[in-house]
Amino acid sequence: MKSTLMAGGLLFAMAATATAQEATPAIDVLKQVSCGCCGGWVVAMQEAGFTVNVQDVSGEELYAAKEASGFSDDLWACHTASVAGYTVEGHVPAREITRLLEEGPEALGIATPGMPTGSPGMEYGNEREAFDVVLVNLDQSQQIFASYPGN
């Protein structure tokens, strides 16, 4: 009886873990193999609970993906990702990806333009540049989705 209860509890825990993993869609990342800060961003997303699939691509392939995203080039950064039909460009914090998925706006996705110091993957000591996360609407118009202060 005791082992049956323990096995049932283990199965319940495994099912709950699988459900939680299924509830959070995987992030697919395109990056160049030589980019270390992209690897830092991937680790930050994994630490936030996301499953991350990384594909190292050529510069031409990455550029083509950026063009296909519908994002203007002023929003581009070093890596391009996709999650649940949205594009995620650059060093976007996990909190904003989670918010995007929860709110589900009709949009192309979100971006952190450039490579601001202090954003995920771009940490250097306690330095932090102010930066915005930009929502790109279906018509390619932009609005601020979140702002992060500098120090």
C-alpha positions in Angstrom: 0.0 0.0 0.0 2.8 2.4 1.0 4.7 1.8 -2.2 1.5 2.2 -4.3 1.0 5.6 -2.6 4.6 6.6 -3.2 4.4 5.5 -6.9 1.2 7.5 -7.3 2.8 10.5 -5.8 5.8 10.2 -8.1 3.5 9.9 -11.1 1.6 12.9 -10.1 4.8 14.9 -9.6 6.0 13.8 -13.0 2.7 14.7 -14.7 2.7 18.1 -13.0 6.3 18.8 -14.2 5.4 17.7 -17.8 2.3 19.9 -17.7 4.4 22.9 -16.6 7.0 22.3 -19.3 4.2 22.0 -21.9 2.6 25.2 -20.7 5.8 27.2 -21.5 6.6 27.0 -25.2 10.2 26.5 -26.3 12.2 29.4 -27.5 14.0 28.8 -30.8 17.2 30.9 -31.1 19.2 31.7 -34.2 22.7 33.0 -33.4 26.2 32.9 -34.8 28.5 30.4 -33.1 31.1 33.1 -32.2 28.7 35.3 -30.1 29.3 34.8 -26.4 26.6 37.3 -25.2 24.0 35.2 -27.1 25.0 32.2 -25.0 24.6 34.3 -21.9 21.1 35.2 -22.9 20.3 31.6 -23.6 21.5 30.6 -20.1 19.3 33.4 -18.6 16.3 32.1 -20.4 17.0 28.5 -19.2 17.4 29.8 -15.7 14.0 31.5 -16.0 12.5 28.1 -16.8 12.3 28.2 -20.6 13.3 25.3 -22.9 15.7 26.9 -25.4 16.6 25.4 -28.8 19.7 27.0 -30.2 20.7 26.9 -33.9 24.1 28.3 -34.9 23.7 29.9 -38.3 25.8 31.9 -40.8 25.6 35.7 -40.8 23.6 35.5 -44.0 21.0 33.1 -42.5 20.7 35.3 -39.4 20.3 38.5 -41.5 17.6 36.7 -43.6 15.7 35.7 -40.4 15.8 39.3 -39.2 14.5 40.6 -42.5 11.7 38.0 -42.5 10.6 39.0 -39.0 9.1 42.3 -40.2 11.2 44.2 -37.6 12.9 47.4 -38.8 16.7 47.2 -38.6 16.9 49.8 -35.9 15.5 47.0 -33.6 18.0 44.4 -34.5 20.5 42.9 -32.1 22.9 39.9 -32.2 20.4 37.0 -32.1 16.9 36.4 -33.2 14.5 34.1 -31.4 10.9 32.9 -31.8 8.4 31.6 -29.3 4.7 30.8 -29.8 4.6 32.6 -33.1 6.3 35.8 -31.8 9.7 37.1 -32.7 12.0 38.0 -29.8 14.9 40.1 -31.0 18.0 40.6 -28.9 18.6 40.7 -25.1 14.9 40.8 -24.0 14.5 39.9 -20.3 12.6 36.7 -19.5 10.0 38.6 -17.6 8.9 40.4 -20.8 8.7 37.2 -22.8 6.5 35.7 -20.1 4.3 38.8 -20.1 4.1 38.7 -23.9 2.9 35.1 -23.7 0.5 35.8 -20.9 -1.1 38.9 -22.6 -1.0 37.5 -26.1 -1.2 40.8 -28.0 -1.8 40.7 -31.8 1.8 41.6 -32.6 4.9 40.5 -34.4 6.9 40.3 -31.2 9.2 42.2 -29.0 12.8 43.5 -29.2 15.5 45.0 -27.1 17.4 47.0 -29.7 21.2 46.9 -29.7 23.1 45.3 -26.9 22.5 47.3 -23.7 24.9 46.7 -20.8 23.0 45.1 -18.0 20.4 43.3 -20.1 20.4 39.5 -20.0 23.6 38.1 -21.4 25.2 41.6 -21.3 26.0 41.7 -17.6 29.3 43.4 -16.7 29.5 43.9 -12.9 26.9 46.3 -11.6 26.7 48.5 -14.7 23.4 48.9 -16.4 22.3 51.1 -19.3 18.7 52.2 -19.5 16.9 50.3 -22.2 13.5 49.7 -23.6 11.7 46.6 -24.7 9.7 47.5 -27.8 6.5 45.8 -28.9 6.2 45.6 -32.7 2.6 45.5 -33.8 1.3 43.7 -36.9 1.4 46.9 -38.9 5.1 47.2 -37.9 4.3 50.3 -35.7 6.2 50.3 -32.4 5.4 51.0 -28.8 7.3 50.7 -25.5 6.4 47.4 -23.9 8.7 47.9 -20.9 11.5 50.2 -19.7 14.5 49.3 -17.6 16.4 52.1 -15.8 20.1 52.5 -15.9 22.3 53.2 -12.9 
